[in-house]
């Protein structure tokens, strides 16, 4: 079930960019141990909730949570596509298509990384 949650690096980016939705998993401690928890925890960046009490905890969103968050909060549409011809995955953000890969989650991770870069662009405008 761990594959349904974003990796640690994307969870950190989400936290830095203001993601504050309830999550059913966390990365904890300096070794970034992944744990699925019984009830959802919220990292509220605006109120700094849990940050002082638990600075070593990073919430781990589901991939779908981040995809929905980008669409709902930032109007960024993220998806992955599969090409039959070359049997490769490719990510897509809006009308822009990214590089090819043989792994679905690798393409999805790359798509989310690129979407986080777009948030920086929107903040400058």
Secondary structure in CASP SS format (residue, H / E / C, confidence):
PFRMAT SS
TARGET T0000
AUTHOR 0000-0000-0000
METHOD secondary structure of the structure
MODEL  1
X C 1.00
X H 1.00
X H 1.00
X H 1.00
X E 1.00
X C 1.00
X C 1.00
X H 1.00
X H 1.00
X H 1.00
X H 1.00
X H 1.00
X H 1.00
X H 1.00
X H 1.00
X H 1.00
X C 1.00
X C 1.00
X C 1.00
X C 1.00
X C 1.00
X C 1.00
X E 1.00
X E 1.00
X E 1.00
X E 1.00
X E 1.00
X E 1.00
X C 1.00
X C 1.00
X C 1.00
X C 1.00
X E 1.00
X E 1.00
X E 1.00
X E 1.00
X E 1.00
X E 1.00
X E 1.00
X E 1.00
X E 1.00
X C 1.00
X C 1.00
X C 1.00
X C 1.00
X C 1.00
X C 1.00
X C 1.00
X C 1.00
X C 1.00
X C 1.00
X C 1.00
X C 1.00
X C 1.00
X C 1.00
X C 1.00
X E 1.00
X E 1.00
X E 1.00
X C 1.00
X C 1.00
X E 1.00
X H 1.00
X H 1.00
X H 1.00
X H 1.00
X H 1.00
X H 1.00
X H 1.00
X H 1.00
X H 1.00
X H 1.00
X H 1.00
X H 1.00
X C 1.00
X C 1.00
X C 1.00
X E 1.00
X E 1.00
X E 1.00
X E 1.00
X E 1.00
X E 1.00
X C 1.00
X C 1.00
X C 1.00
X C 1.00
X E 1.00
X E 1.00
X E 1.00
X E 1.00
X E 1.00
X E 1.00
X C 1.00
X C 1.00
X E 1.00
X E 1.00
X E 1.00
X E 1.00
X E 1.00
X E 1.00
X C 1.00
X C 1.00
X H 1.00
X H 1.00
X H 1.00
X H 1.00
X H 1.00
X H 1.00
X H 1.00
X H 1.00
X H 1.00
X H 1.00
X H 1.00
X H 1.00
X H 1.00
X H 1.00
X H 1.00
X H 1.00
X H 1.00
X H 1.00
X H 1.00
X H 1.00
X H 1.00
X C 1.00
END
